[in-house]
Amino acid sequence: MIIGRVLGYLSLCLLMMVFGAEGLRYLEGGQRNLLLVSDILDFIQNHQIESDKGDKTWAEYLSPVIGFEAIFFFLYIWVMLTILFRKRN
């Protein structure tokens, strides 16, 4: 139970960070396209956002979800974990 709640809170934190990054990208550069999950994973792995890196060790495991927009991906995980691991009477 506690692990699901911690993962839910972690997903909520990542969602807020992605919202902030999207806001900064829009305000500074006027870019209207959304960040993908692959861009977030590239940033975590290489500390830079470059979509054409050759060394993607996580790509074969997460290939079904790396094309999703990061906002909706973390929002979906947060909502599902919140529903599954809520406190019941």
N, C-alpha and C positions, 0 to 999 in steps of 0.2 A: 504494500500500500504506500509506504513512504517513498519507495523508489519511483513509483508512478507520479506521485505529487512533485517530487524533486525534478523529474524530467519535464513535467508540465510547466513548472516555474522556470526552468532553464529555457524551454521553448518560448515562453512569454518574454523572457529577457532578450533572446535572439530576435524575436519579432520586433521588439521596440528598437533594437539596434539597427535592424534593417529599415524600419520606418525612418529613423534618423539619417541613415546613409542615403536613402532615396530622396529625402527632403534636401539634403545638402547637394546631391547630384543635380536636382532640379533647379535649386536656387543659384548654384555656382555656374553650372554649364548649360542649363536649359535642356538637359537630356530627358526625353519623355519615355524611353524604353526602361523596363523594370529589370532589376538585378535577377539573375537566375541562381539556382542552387549551386550550379557549377562555379559561378563567380565567387560565391561565399566560400566554397570548399577550396578554391584556388587561393583565396586570401588567407584562409586558415593554414594551408599547407606551405605556401611560398611567401607569405606576408606581402603579397602584391596581387593586384587584379590583372591578370592576363589570361584570356580565354584560350590562347593557342600554345600553352605549355605542353611539352612532350611527355613529361614525367607525371602521369596521373594514375597513381596506384589505386585510388579509390574508384576510378571510373568503371571498372568492370563489375563492381559490387553494387553501385548505386545508379547504373545506367537507366533504369526506368524513371527516376525522379530528377535527374540532373538538368532536365530541360524545363522544369516547372519554375514559375516565378517564386522567388524566395518569400515574399510576403504571404502569399496564399499557402505555401507549403508549411511554414511555421505556424500560421493561423490555424490550419487544419489539425496539426499535431497538438497544439495547445487546447483546442476545443475538444478533441477526442479524449485526451488524457484527463481533462477537467471533468468530462462526463463519466468516464470510466472509474476514476478514483476519487469521487466526491464522498464526503462524509454522509453516511446513512444512519438513520435513527434506529 
